[in-house]
Amino acid sequence: MPEAFSVSVHPLAGSRGAVRFSLTPWTPLVRLHEALATTGQTVGVPGGKPTAVFRPHLGIAYNNRDRAAAPIIERVAALRARPTVPVRVEHVDLVRLRCEGAQYRWDVLHRVPLAS
């Protein structure tokens, strides 16, 4: 398992499909995704996407309707001047994700600490 690491959480960004925070650097997140994807395949965990299409972000809101991006981008524009925030990634949670109505819900099944 990879070691614990820090990332920077950047101000909100909007798009046609979501409101999200960008995360940098991508390298430790991509390495963690690769390790988890490989382990998941080895033990038979269903689902998941290849690391090659993984785009690290912290999702805040998702849009399930077809709409233009401009109004969303305009709404979060005032928040773009906020400073970045450092975040330490020290564990990974295995969750059971489900959709209830228009909301995602999850239960933590297992927590794995990253090496420090």
C-alpha positions in Angstrom: 0.0 0.0 0.0 1.3 3.5 -0.8 2.4 5.9 1.9 0.3 8.7 3.3 0.7 12.0 1.3 -0.5 15.5 1.1 -2.5 17.3 -1.7 -3.7 20.8 -2.2 -7.4 21.4 -2.6 -8.0 24.3 -5.0 -10.9 26.7 -5.2 -14.2 25.5 -6.6 -14.7 25.0 -10.4 -17.9 24.5 -12.2 -18.7 22.6 -15.4 -21.8 21.3 -17.2 -21.8 18.2 -15.0 -20.4 19.1 -11.6 -19.1 21.5 -9.1 -15.8 20.3 -7.8 -12.5 21.1 -6.2 -9.3 20.4 -8.2 -6.6 18.5 -6.4 -2.8 18.7 -7.0 -0.4 17.1 -7.3 -2.0 14.2 -9.2 0.9 11.8 -9.0 0.3 10.4 -5.5 -3.5 10.2 -6.2 -2.9 8.3 -9.5 -0.4 5.9 -7.8 -3.0 5.2 -5.0 -5.7 4.7 -7.6 -3.5 2.3 -9.5 -2.6 0.3 -6.3 -6.3 0.1 -5.3 -7.5 -0.9 -8.8 -4.9 -3.6 -9.0 -5.7 -4.9 -5.6 -9.4 -4.8 -6.3 -9.0 -6.8 -9.5 -6.9 -9.4 -7.7 -9.5 -10.0 -5.0 -12.5 -9.7 -7.3 -14.0 -6.3 -6.3 -16.5 -5.4 -9.1 -16.6 -2.2 -11.0 -14.0 0.6 -11.1 -12.4 2.4 -14.0 -8.9 2.1 -15.4 -6.3 4.4 -13.9 -5.7 5.9 -17.4 -9.1 7.7 -17.2 -8.9 8.7 -13.5 -9.1 12.5 -13.1 -8.4 13.4 -9.4 -11.0 15.8 -8.0 -13.2 16.3 -5.0 -16.8 16.4 -6.1 -19.3 18.7 -4.3 -22.3 18.5 -6.6 -23.2 16.5 -9.7 -25.7 17.4 -12.3 -27.9 14.7 -13.8 -29.6 17.0 -16.4 -28.5 18.4 -19.7 -27.6 22.1 -19.0 -25.2 24.7 -20.1 -21.9 25.1 -18.2 -21.9 29.0 -18.2 -24.4 29.6 -15.4 -22.7 27.1 -13.1 -19.2 28.6 -13.8 -20.6 32.1 -13.1 -22.2 31.0 -9.8 -18.9 29.6 -8.4 -16.6 32.3 -10.0 -16.6 34.5 -6.8 -15.2 31.5 -4.9 -12.3 31.1 -7.2 -10.2 33.6 -5.3 -10.2 31.5 -2.1 -6.8 30.1 -1.1 -5.8 26.5 -1.6 -6.0 24.2 1.4 -3.5 21.4 2.2 -5.1 18.1 3.1 -3.3 15.0 4.4 -4.4 11.6 2.9 -3.8 9.0 5.6 -6.3 6.2 4.9 -8.5 4.7 2.3 -12.1 3.7 3.0 -13.8 0.8 1.1 -17.4 1.9 0.8 -20.7 0.5 -0.5 -22.1 3.3 -2.7 -25.8 3.6 -3.5 -28.1 6.1 -5.0 -31.2 7.1 -3.0 -33.4 9.3 -5.0 -31.2 12.1 -6.3 -28.5 11.6 -3.6 -25.5 9.4 -3.3 -25.2 7.6 0.1 -22.5 5.2 1.3 -21.5 2.9 4.1 -17.9 2.5 5.1 -17.1 -1.3 5.0 -13.4 -1.2 5.9 -10.7 1.4 6.5 -7.1 0.9 5.4 -4.4 3.1 6.9 -1.7 4.2 4.5 1.9 3.7 5.6 3.3 6.8 7.4 
